[in-house]
Amino acid sequence: MESGSLKLAHAYAKDAQKASKSSWFSKPEWDTAAQYWDKAAVSYKTALHFEEAIDCHAKASDAFTKINALYLAAKGYESAAIIAEKQLKDHSKAVTYYCKSSDMFRSQGSSPDRAAEMLEKAAKICEDVDTDQAIQLYDSALGIYETEDRLRLSMGTFRKLTTYLIEKNRLLEAADVQMRLYSVCDQTNNRYEGSKCCLAVIVLLLAFGDNVAANKKMDEFGQSVSLLHSDEFALADQMLQAYTDGDQQRLAQLALSQKVSFLDSSISRLATRIHVPGGGVASSSAHASGHHMAPAPSAVSPSNGASAPADSAAASAPPVDDDDDLL
């Protein structure tokens, strides 16, 4: 025996189908059809007929699209996605409808942040089942923020993607994401977050084991006068020097500094696990051969990624105190 909600749902669906048809004397009444499909979806959901509810929400969105009610269409697709995700655990269908909702929100023109949010929800679903698709969806969400003048709203998404990439041990990609975030910080004049990005990038590259790339990034960061005089830049420089010198003990001490703890937890934990190949305790002469002397008013000197001989480096730069602690 059918419940009252199910009977009502069938009736609404029948009215929606009737309004969607054309005849010799009339055109489809998409506005009316959309409202009936929407009512049918709610009734089907109440009756616990979730497949039918999803189908009706999708048909309501299609009808709203016909009359250019794109915001309502986006909401309908979002409702379909939520039911697919929460009730049916149909992740593929949920991702499809979240992406359709994103397209509608973006086409509507005034809701780019909602469009990005839908892609983030789809990405979250994909995290455990399809790593590449999850990364692509997060990246697409960031692309919306970057192209729709919503840079200040993108910080959380950058952090989510960075954390996910670290979990999947894709450290170079995580470093690239942090470089994109550094660019956003530079554009929005967010010096504090920008300096944290500098330190995060160096941590990620050292954790990957690429001190050559880390040297190049330090050269790049050193072109910013404000960054050059930041505590994060100086700490990144010291960590790079300890790694280059093969000083595991010094690097471990630096990884426990307060500035590192201020980074996102996934990055600060990673810093404590950086392993210097063949690392021990470097000699005092090795510390004197620092590649970058930070902070300093001049630009950072270029490097080919290899450690300079101790004698020549000591002649061109003042010695660094081993026990110097910025924090």
Secondary structure, 3 states (H helix, E strand, C coil): CCCHHHHHHHHHHHHHHHHHCCCCCCCCCHHHHHHHHHHHHHHHHHCCCHHHHHHHHHHHHHHHHHCCCHHHHHHHHHHHHHHHHHCCCCHHHHHHHHHHHHHHHHHHCCCHHHHHHHHHHHHHHHCCCCHHHHHHHHHHHHHHHHHCCCHHHCHHHHHHHHHHHHHCCCHHHHHHHHHHHHHHHHHCCCHHHHHHHHHHHHHHHHHHCCHHHHHHHHHHHCCCHHHHCCHHHHHHHHHHHHHHHCEHHHHHHHHCCHHHHCCCHHHHHHHCCCCCCCCECCCHHHHCCCCCCCCCCCCCCCCCCCCCCHHHHHHHCCCCCCCCCCC
